[in-house]
Amino acid sequence: MNRESALVWIAGKWRQSTSTEYFHSENPALGEPLPESYPISDWEEVHECIQAGAAAAEILETTPGEQIAAFFEAYAREIEASSDGLVQCANAETGLPITPRLREVELPRTTDQLRQAAKVVRDETWRRPVHDEARNIHSIFAPLGGPIVVMGPNNFPFAFNSIAGGDFAAALVAHNPVIAKANPAHAGTTKLFAEAADRALRKAGLPSATIQLIYDLSKDDGLKLVSHPLTAATGFTGSRMGGMKLKAAADAAGKLIYLEMSSVNPVILLPGVLGERGAALAEEFFVSCTMAAGQFCTNPGFLIVPAIPDGDAFIQVAAQRFASATPGVLLTRSGVNAAKDGVQLLQKYGATVLCGGEPVAGSGFRFQNTVLTITGDRFLQHPKELQTEVFGPVALIVTSADASQTRSILQCIEGSLTGTIYSGDSSADTQAYTQIEPVLRRRVGRLVSNRMPTGVAVSPAMNHGGPFPATAHPGFTSVGLPFSAQRFAALHCYDNVAKANLPPSLRNF
């Protein structure tokens, strides 16, 4: 066991963990464990993080925004200087290609959002001050006053990393310290980020416990962490099962928790657009659904296609493309088993496999590119089970009799991050769109028109959220500053307080 790699970062110091339990990340392309070992922190260590974070929160509350902005900018530069090691480590731990995915796409996205965070913390747009001068009442958003726990997903080792991604940046923009819990699938990548963050923190002169890192902890200790009296809030991206357990613990303690959990991202194809460019749409669907082996939270996993000849042709072309392509690498061993279980569940409730449906034999973690179909009538008999998310290159196509049945199907759909409608130039498509759009709009955070939903732009106007179970609260986004920062902020009101005693951000009005 390589104990040299098993260092945690607590209260500004890298030190040997007190834990006696360790784990290894795995190389998913080979299906083999990587040599480095990482600790599963015990409660004593986790509690030390909480206490140090609480002390840092008091300092950060009055730390000038310029100082935090300087950290973000220094951190972005440190990441860029460490890019070779980061992309190589992430490639080994996730199987995602170095180029273009990691080096040209995800790494620049990560540094861009850090620089956007610097701008927002500098101009304080996240604070949204409101003044009622006639009554001498003033309100402003302020830090929560404690550490924010960030638990990142396995599918974005950079852009959603617990110590470099969107939740991390949003928490720190609002002047809150962060306790980062690494995703065990890319522990080494997270450690490299933490080392870069440590160098940037020292340059910016921020409190030593502004950012802390633990690699993993027991499930029971995770529940204690999110519900601890000193923990201010939690940002979690991961499975619905894990998210709901954390939510129950946080809710019972009255603690804030923001979750991104499950999303089938329905895509509706109207008859006219299929007649205009059905083969092209089949290609768009294939590319979007199998990109990164289908491991995007905005993956189009649920299509509604009209039961007409053009719809049948679309399904046939799509299934051929899925079947002929080499399956990509899944991130984890458990992901293969979960995909198999998900496909079997869909089959149990009436779906038919057109292609794929099984793990790929051999080394590495792969699952066949899979398309299933079911009629609208049969879907409506078991809508809950048949909209189960299968995280991988898997999609269910529901054939709908008409726009009225499509509305009925959508009325059964749970909340998703995105919803897409493809419509053509015909008056029939325009009429169908007006019937379908209001039902879909209420069930998704982001409505997309005439393109697949995969990908999330880092834009102030972006909503990467949605109704339950996509997230735990439809009023918030995890991408798009300044709004994402307001998840980790409290509204402070000052009634008849003398101007000299107002916080600095409220004095200049």
C-alpha positions as CSV (number, residue, x, y, z in Angstrom):
1,M,0.0,0.0,0.0
2,N,1.4,3.4,-1.0
3,R,0.8,5.5,2.1
4,E,2.8,8.4,0.6
5,S,-0.2,9.5,-1.5
6,A,-2.6,9.3,1.5
7,L,-2.4,12.9,2.6
8,V,-5.4,14.9,3.6
9,W,-5.6,18.7,3.5
10,I,-7.0,20.0,6.7
11,A,-6.8,23.5,8.2
12,G,-4.1,24.5,5.7
13,K,-1.8,21.5,6.3
14,W,-1.1,18.4,4.3
15,R,-0.7,15.5,6.7
16,Q,-1.0,11.8,7.1
17,S,-4.6,10.7,7.7
18,T,-5.6,9.2,11.0
19,S,-7.7,6.7,9.1
20,T,-6.8,3.0,8.9
21,E,-9.0,2.4,5.8
22,Y,-7.9,3.1,2.3
23,F,-9.2,2.8,-1.3
24,H,-7.9,2.8,-4.8
25,S,-9.4,4.6,-7.8
26,E,-9.6,2.3,-10.9
27,N,-8.6,2.7,-14.5
28,P,-11.9,2.1,-16.2
29,A,-10.4,1.5,-19.7
30,L,-8.4,-1.5,-18.3
31,G,-10.7,-2.5,-15.4
32,E,-7.7,-2.4,-13.0
33,P,-7.0,-0.6,-9.8
34,L,-4.5,2.3,-9.9
35,P,-1.5,2.0,-7.5
36,E,-2.1,5.1,-5.4
37,S,-4.1,4.7,-2.2
38,Y,-6.4,7.3,-0.5
39,P,-7.8,7.4,3.0
40,I,-11.4,7.0,4.0
41,S,-11.4,9.6,6.7
42,D,-12.8,8.8,10.1
43,W,-15.2,11.0,12.0
44,E,-12.5,12.6,14.1
45,E,-10.8,13.9,10.9
46,V,-14.1,15.0,9.4
47,H,-15.1,16.9,12.5
48,E,-11.7,18.6,12.5
49,C,-12.6,19.9,9.0
50,I,-15.9,21.2,10.1
51,Q,-14.4,23.1,13.1
52,A,-11.6,24.6,11.0
53,G,-14.1,25.6,8.3
54,A,-16.4,27.2,10.9
55,A,-13.4,29.3,12.1
56,A,-12.5,30.3,8.5
57,A,-16.1,31.3,7.8
58,E,-15.9,34.1,10.4
59,I,-12.9,35.6,8.7
60,L,-14.2,35.2,5.1
61,E,-17.4,37.0,6.0
62,T,-15.5,40.3,6.1
63,T,-12.7,39.4,3.6
64,P,-12.6,41.9,0.7
65,G,-14.1,40.4,-2.5
66,E,-10.9,41.6,-4.3
67,Q,-8.9,39.1,-2.2
68,I,-11.1,36.2,-3.1
69,A,-11.1,37.3,-6.8
70,A,-7.3,37.3,-6.7
71,F,-7.5,33.7,-5.5
72,F,-9.7,32.6,-8.3
73,E,-7.4,34.2,-10.9
74,A,-4.3,32.7,-9.3
75,Y,-6.0,29.3,-9.1
76,A,-6.9,29.4,-12.8
77,R,-3.3,30.1,-13.7
78,E,-2.0,27.3,-11.4
79,I,-4.4,24.9,-13.1
80,E,-3.2,25.9,-16.5
81,A,0.4,25.5,-15.4
82,S,-0.4,22.0,-14.1
83,S,-2.5,21.0,-17.1
84,D,-0.3,18.1,-18.3
85,G,-0.4,16.3,-15.0
86,L,-4.1,17.0,-14.6
87,V,-5.2,15.6,-17.9
88,Q,-3.0,12.6,-17.7
89,C,-4.3,11.7,-14.2
90,A,-7.9,12.3,-15.2
91,N,-7.5,10.2,-18.3
92,A,-6.1,7.3,-16.2
93,E,-8.9,7.6,-13.6
94,T,-11.9,8.2,-15.9
95,G,-11.0,6.8,-19.4
96,L,-12.1,10.1,-20.9
97,P,-9.8,11.1,-23.8
98,I,-7.1,13.6,-23.2
99,T,-7.9,15.4,-26.4
100,P,-10.2,17.0,-27.1
101,R,-12.4,16.2,-24.1
102,L,-10.1,16.9,-21.2
103,R,-7.4,19.3,-22.5
104,E,-9.3,21.4,-25.1
105,V,-12.9,21.3,-23.7
106,E,-13.2,20.6,-20.0
107,L,-10.1,22.2,-18.6
108,P,-10.7,25.6,-20.4
109,R,-14.3,25.4,-19.2
110,T,-13.1,25.0,-15.6
111,T,-10.6,27.9,-15.7
112,D,-13.2,30.0,-17.5
113,Q,-15.8,29.5,-14.8
114,L,-13.1,30.4,-12.1
115,R,-12.4,33.6,-13.9
116,Q,-16.1,34.3,-14.2
117,A,-16.3,33.7,-10.4
118,A,-13.5,36.3,-9.9
119,K,-15.5,38.9,-11.8
120,V,-18.7,38.2,-9.9
121,V,-17.1,38.2,-6.4
122,R,-15.3,41.5,-7.4
123,D,-18.4,43.3,-8.6
124,E,-20.6,41.8,-5.9
125,T,-23.6,41.2,-8.3
126,W,-24.4,38.1,-6.2
127,R,-25.3,40.3,-3.2
128,R,-28.3,42.0,-5.0
129,P,-28.7,44.9,-2.6
130,V,-32.2,46.4,-2.2
131,H,-32.9,49.8,-0.6
132,D,-36.1,51.3,0.7
133,E,-34.8,54.8,1.6
134,A,-38.2,56.1,2.7
135,R,-38.5,53.5,5.4
136,N,-34.7,53.2,6.0
137,I,-34.8,49.4,5.3
138,H,-32.0,47.7,3.4
139,S,-31.4,44.1,2.4
140,I,-28.5,42.3,0.9
141,F,-27.3,38.7,0.4
142,A,-24.4,37.6,2.7
143,P,-22.4,34.5,3.5
144,L,-24.1,31.6,5.4
145,G,-21.6,31.7,8.1
146,G,-20.2,28.2,8.0
147,P,-18.4,25.7,5.7
148,I,-20.1,24.4,2.5
149,V,-19.7,20.7,1.8
150,V,-19.2,20.0,-1.9
151,M,-19.6,16.4,-3.2
152,G,-18.8,16.3,-6.9
153,P,-19.9,13.6,-9.5
154,N,-17.7,11.1,-11.3
155,N,-18.5,12.2,-14.9
156,F,-16.8,15.6,-14.9
157,P,-13.4,15.3,-13.2
158,F,-12.6,19.0,-13.9
159,A,-15.7,21.2,-14.5
160,F,-17.8,19.7,-11.6
161,N,-14.9,18.7,-9.4
162,S,-15.6,19.2,-5.7
163,I,-12.5,21.5,-5.4
164,A,-12.6,23.3,-8.8
165,G,-16.1,23.1,-10.2
166,G,-19.3,25.1,-10.2
167,D,-20.5,24.4,-6.7
168,F,-17.0,25.1,-5.3
169,A,-16.8,28.4,-7.2
170,A,-20.3,29.4,-6.2
171,A,-19.7,28.7,-2.5
172,L,-16.5,30.8,-2.4
173,V,-18.0,33.6,-4.4
174,A,-20.5,34.0,-1.5
175,H,-17.5,34.2,0.9
176,N,-18.0,30.7,2.3
177,P,-15.2,28.2,3.0
178,V,-15.4,24.8,1.3
179,I,-15.0,21.2,2.5
180,A,-14.4,19.2,-0.6
181,K,-15.3,15.5,-0.6
182,A,-13.5,14.0,-3.6
183,N,-15.3,11.6,-5.8
184,P,-13.5,8.3,-5.3
185,A,-13.5,7.7,-9.0
186,H,-10.9,10.4,-9.5
187,A,-9.2,11.0,-6.2
188,G,-5.8,11.6,-7.7
189,T,-7.2,14.3,-10.0
190,T,-8.8,16.0,-7.1
191,K,-5.6,15.9,-5.1
192,L,-3.7,17.7,-7.9
193,F,-6.4,20.4,-8.0
194,A,-6.1,20.8,-4.2
195,E,-2.3,21.2,-4.5
196,A,-2.9,24.0,-7.1
197,A,-5.5,25.6,-4.9
198,D,-3.1,25.5,-1.9
199,R,-0.6,27.5,-3.9
200,A,-3.2,30.0,-5.0
201,L,-4.5,30.4,-1.4
202,R,-1.1,31.3,-0.2
203,K,-0.6,33.9,-2.9
204,A,-4.0,35.5,-2.1
205,G,-3.5,35.3,1.7
206,L,-6.9,33.7,2.4
207,P,-7.5,31.8,5.7
208,S,-5.8,28.4,5.9
209,A,-9.1,26.5,6.1
210,T,-10.8,28.3,3.3
211,I,-10.6,25.1,1.3
212,Q,-10.1,21.6,2.8
213,L,-10.0,18.1,1.2
214,I,-11.0,14.7,2.3
215,Y,-11.2,11.8,-0.2
216,D,-14.0,9.7,1.2
217,L,-15.9,8.9,4.3
218,S,-18.4,6.3,5.5
219,K,-22.0,6.7,4.6
220,D,-23.0,7.3,8.2
221,D,-20.3,10.0,8.6
222,G,-21.6,11.6,5.4
223,L,-25.0,11.9,6.9
224,K,-23.5,13.4,10.1
225,L,-21.4,15.9,8.0
226,V,-24.3,17.3,6.0
227,S,-26.4,17.6,9.2
228,H,-23.8,19.0,11.6
229,P,-24.7,22.2,13.5
230,L,-21.6,24.0,12.1
231,T,-22.2,22.9,8.5
232,A,-23.9,25.7,6.6
233,A,-25.0,23.9,3.4
234,T,-24.2,21.0,1.0
235,G,-23.9,20.9,-2.8
236,F,-24.2,17.3,-4.1
237,T,-24.2,15.9,-7.6
238,G,-24.7,12.1,-7.9
239,S,-27.2,9.3,-7.7
240,R,-30.8,9.7,-6.7
241,M,-30.5,7.1,-4.0
242,G,-27.5,8.7,-2.3
243,G,-28.9,12.2,-2.7
244,M,-32.2,11.4,-1.1
245,K,-30.4,9.9,2.0
246,L,-28.3,13.0,2.3
247,K,-31.4,15.2,1.9
248,A,-33.3,13.4,4.6
249,A,-30.4,13.9,7.1
250,A,-29.9,17.5,6.1
251,D,-33.7,18.3,6.2
252,A,-34.1,16.7,9.6
253,A,-31.4,19.0,11.0
254,G,-32.7,22.1,9.1
255,K,-29.6,22.3,6.9
256,L,-29.6,23.5,3.3
257,I,-28.8,20.9,0.7
258,Y,-28.8,21.4,-3.1
259,L,-28.9,18.2,-5.1
260,E,-28.5,17.2,-8.7
261,M,-29.7,13.6,-9.0
262,S,-31.7,12.1,-11.9
263,S,-32.8,13.3,-15.3
264,V,-34.1,11.5,-18.4
265,N,-34.2,14.8,-20.5
266,P,-37.2,14.1,-22.7
267,V,-36.8,14.9,-26.4
268,I,-40.0,15.2,-28.6
269,L,-39.8,14.8,-32.4
270,L,-42.8,16.2,-34.2
271,P,-44.0,14.7,-37.5
272,G,-43.0,17.5,-39.8
273,V,-39.4,17.7,-38.8
274,L,-39.0,14.0,-39.2
275,G,-40.2,14.3,-42.8
276,E,-37.8,17.2,-43.4
277,R,-34.6,15.7,-42.0
278,G,-35.3,12.4,-40.2
279,A,-31.9,10.8,-41.0
280,A,-30.0,13.8,-39.8
281,L,-32.0,13.8,-36.6
282,A,-31.1,10.1,-36.1
283,E,-27.4,11.0,-36.3
284,E,-27.8,14.0,-33.9
285,F,-29.5,11.7,-31.4
286,F,-26.9,9.0,-31.8
287,V,-24.0,11.5,-31.3
288,S,-25.6,13.1,-28.3
289,C,-26.7,10.0,-26.5
290,T,-23.4,8.1,-26.9
291,M,-21.1,11.0,-26.3
292,A,-18.8,10.2,-23.4
293,A,-20.6,6.8,-23.3
294,G,-23.8,8.6,-22.4
295,Q,-22.5,9.8,-19.0
296,F,-23.8,13.3,-19.1
297,C,-26.5,14.6,-16.8
298,T,-28.2,16.2,-19.9
299,N,-28.0,12.9,-21.9
300,P,-31.2,12.5,-24.1
301,G,-32.4,9.2,-22.5
302,F,-36.1,9.4,-23.4
303,L,-37.5,10.2,-26.8
304,I,-41.1,10.6,-27.9
305,V,-41.5,9.8,-31.7
306,P,-44.7,9.8,-33.6
307,A,-46.0,6.4,-34.7
308,I,-45.8,7.2,-38.4
309,P,-43.6,5.8,-41.2
310,D,-41.1,8.6,-40.9
311,G,-40.9,7.8,-37.2
312,D,-40.3,4.1,-37.9
313,A,-37.6,5.1,-40.3
314,F,-35.9,7.3,-37.7
315,I,-35.9,4.5,-35.2
316,Q,-34.4,2.1,-37.6
317,V,-31.6,4.4,-38.7
318,A,-30.9,5.4,-35.0
319,A,-30.7,1.7,-33.9
320,Q,-28.4,0.9,-36.8
321,R,-26.0,3.7,-35.7
322,F,-26.1,2.7,-32.1
323,A,-25.4,-1.0,-33.0
324,S,-22.5,-0.3,-35.4
325,A,-20.6,2.1,-33.1
326,T,-17.9,0.9,-30.6
327,P,-19.2,1.4,-27.1
328,G,-17.3,3.9,-25.0
329,V,-15.7,3.4,-21.5
330,L,-18.0,3.8,-18.5
331,L,-16.5,5.5,-15.5
332,T,-16.9,2.8,-12.9
333,R,-17.4,-0.9,-12.5
334,S,-20.7,-0.2,-10.6
335,G,-21.9,1.9,-13.6
336,V,-21.9,-1.3,-15.8
337,N,-24.0,-3.2,-13.3
338,A,-26.4,-0.2,-12.9
339,A,-26.8,0.0,-16.7
340,K,-27.6,-3.7,-16.9
341,D,-30.1,-3.4,-14.0
342,G,-31.7,-0.4,-15.6
343,V,-32.2,-2.0,-19.0
344,Q,-33.7,-5.1,-17.4
345,L,-36.1,-3.0,-15.4
346,L,-37.3,-1.3,-18.6
347,Q,-37.7,-4.7,-20.2
348,K,-39.7,-5.9,-17.2
349,Y,-42.3,-3.2,-17.8
350,G,-42.7,-3.8,-21.5
351,A,-39.8,-2.2,-23.4
352,T,-38.2,-4.1,-26.3
353,V,-34.5,-4.0,-26.9
354,L,-33.7,-3.1,-30.5
355,C,-29.9,-3.2,-30.0
356,G,-27.5,-3.7,-27.2
357,G,-28.6,-4.3,-23.7
358,E,-25.6,-6.1,-22.3
359,P,-22.2,-5.4,-20.8
360,V,-19.3,-5.7,-23.2
361,A,-17.1,-8.7,-22.6
362,G,-13.4,-8.2,-22.0
363,S,-11.2,-5.7,-20.0
364,G,-12.5,-2.3,-19.0
365,F,-15.9,-1.0,-18.1
366,R,-18.2,-0.9,-21.2
367,F,-21.8,-1.3,-21.9
368,Q,-23.4,-1.9,-25.4
369,N,-25.0,1.1,-27.1
370,T,-28.6,0.4,-26.4
371,V,-32.0,1.5,-27.9
372,L,-35.3,0.3,-26.5
373,T,-38.8,1.0,-27.7
374,I,-42.3,0.9,-26.3
375,T,-45.7,2.2,-27.4
376,G,-47.3,5.2,-25.8
377,D,-50.2,3.0,-24.6
378,R,-47.9,0.6,-22.8
379,F,-45.8,3.4,-21.4
380,L,-48.9,5.0,-19.8
381,Q,-49.5,1.7,-18.0
382,H,-46.2,2.0,-16.0
383,P,-44.9,5.6,-16.4
384,K,-42.9,5.6,-13.2
385,E,-40.8,2.6,-13.9
386,L,-40.4,3.3,-17.6
387,Q,-38.8,6.7,-17.0
388,T,-36.0,5.3,-14.9
389,E,-32.7,6.9,-15.8
390,V,-30.1,4.6,-17.2
391,F,-26.7,6.3,-16.9
392,G,-24.9,5.3,-20.0
393,P,-25.4,5.0,-23.8
394,V,-29.0,3.9,-23.4
395,A,-32.2,5.5,-24.6
396,L,-35.9,4.5,-24.5
397,I,-38.0,5.6,-27.5
398,V,-41.7,5.9,-26.9
399,T,-43.9,5.9,-30.0
400,S,-46.9,8.2,-29.6
401,A,-50.2,8.0,-31.5
402,D,-50.7,11.8,-31.7
403,A,-50.1,15.1,-30.0
404,S,-52.8,14.4,-27.4
405,Q,-51.0,11.2,-26.4
406,T,-47.7,13.0,-26.3
407,R,-49.3,15.5,-23.8
408,S,-50.5,12.5,-21.7
409,I,-47.0,11.0,-21.7
410,L,-45.4,14.3,-20.7
411,Q,-47.9,14.8,-17.9
412,C,-46.4,11.6,-16.3
413,I,-42.8,12.7,-16.6
414,E,-40.9,13.7,-13.5
415,G,-38.8,16.8,-13.4
416,S,-35.7,16.9,-15.7
417,L,-32.8,19.3,-16.2
418,T,-33.8,19.7,-19.9
419,G,-36.6,19.1,-22.3
420,T,-36.3,19.4,-26.1
421,I,-38.8,19.8,-28.9
422,Y,-37.8,19.4,-32.6
423,S,-40.4,21.0,-34.9
424,G,-40.5,21.7,-38.6
425,D,-41.9,24.4,-40.7
426,S,-45.4,23.0,-41.2
427,S,-48.4,24.5,-39.6
428,A,-49.2,21.0,-38.1
429,D,-45.9,21.1,-36.2
430,T,-46.6,24.7,-35.0
431,Q,-50.0,23.6,-33.7
432,A,-48.5,20.5,-32.0
433,Y,-45.8,22.6,-30.4
434,T,-48.3,25.0,-28.8
435,Q,-50.1,21.9,-27.3
436,I,-47.0,20.2,-26.0
437,E,-44.7,23.1,-24.9
438,P,-46.7,24.3,-21.8
439,V,-46.7,20.7,-20.4
440,L,-43.0,20.2,-21.0
441,R,-42.0,23.7,-19.8
442,R,-43.4,23.0,-16.3
443,R,-41.3,19.8,-16.0
444,V,-37.8,21.0,-17.0
445,G,-35.3,23.6,-16.0
446,R,-34.1,24.4,-19.5
447,L,-36.3,24.2,-22.6
448,V,-34.3,23.5,-25.8
449,S,-35.5,23.9,-29.3
450,N,-34.3,22.0,-32.4
451,R,-31.0,20.7,-31.0
452,M,-30.0,18.0,-28.6
453,P,-29.5,19.0,-24.9
454,T,-26.1,17.6,-24.2
455,G,-23.7,20.2,-22.9
456,V,-24.2,23.1,-20.5
457,A,-22.8,26.5,-21.4
458,V,-21.1,28.4,-18.6
459,S,-23.3,31.5,-18.9
460,P,-24.9,33.9,-16.5
461,A,-28.2,33.1,-18.2
462,M,-27.9,29.3,-17.8
463,N,-30.2,27.2,-15.7
464,H,-28.7,23.9,-14.8
465,G,-31.4,22.9,-12.5
466,G,-35.0,21.8,-12.6
467,P,-38.0,20.3,-10.7
468,F,-37.5,17.2,-8.5
469,P,-35.9,14.7,-9.0
470,A,-33.6,16.5,-11.3
471,T,-32.7,18.7,-8.4
472,A,-34.1,19.3,-4.9
473,H,-35.3,22.8,-5.6
474,P,-36.5,24.2,-9.0
475,G,-35.6,27.8,-8.1
476,F,-31.8,27.4,-8.2
477,T,-29.1,26.6,-10.7
478,S,-25.6,25.0,-10.2
479,V,-24.2,26.7,-13.3
480,G,-24.5,30.4,-14.1
481,L,-23.1,33.1,-11.8
482,P,-24.3,35.1,-10.0
483,F,-27.5,33.0,-9.4
484,S,-25.6,29.8,-8.5
485,A,-23.9,31.6,-5.7
486,Q,-27.2,32.6,-4.1
487,R,-27.8,29.0,-3.1
488,F,-25.0,29.6,-0.5
489,A,-26.1,33.0,0.7
490,A,-28.5,34.3,3.4
491,L,-30.7,37.4,3.0
492,H,-29.7,40.0,5.6
493,C,-32.1,42.8,6.3
494,Y,-31.2,46.1,8.1
495,D,-34.2,48.1,9.5
496,N,-33.5,51.6,10.7
497,V,-29.8,51.0,11.1
498,A,-27.6,54.0,10.8
499,K,-25.7,54.2,7.5
500,A,-22.4,54.2,9.2
501,N,-23.3,50.8,10.8
502,L,-24.4,49.1,7.6
503,P,-22.1,46.6,5.9
504,P,-19.8,48.2,3.3
505,S,-21.8,46.8,0.4
506,L,-24.9,48.7,1.6
507,R,-23.3,52.1,2.4
508,N,-22.8,53.3,-1.1
509,F,-26.3,54.2,-2.2
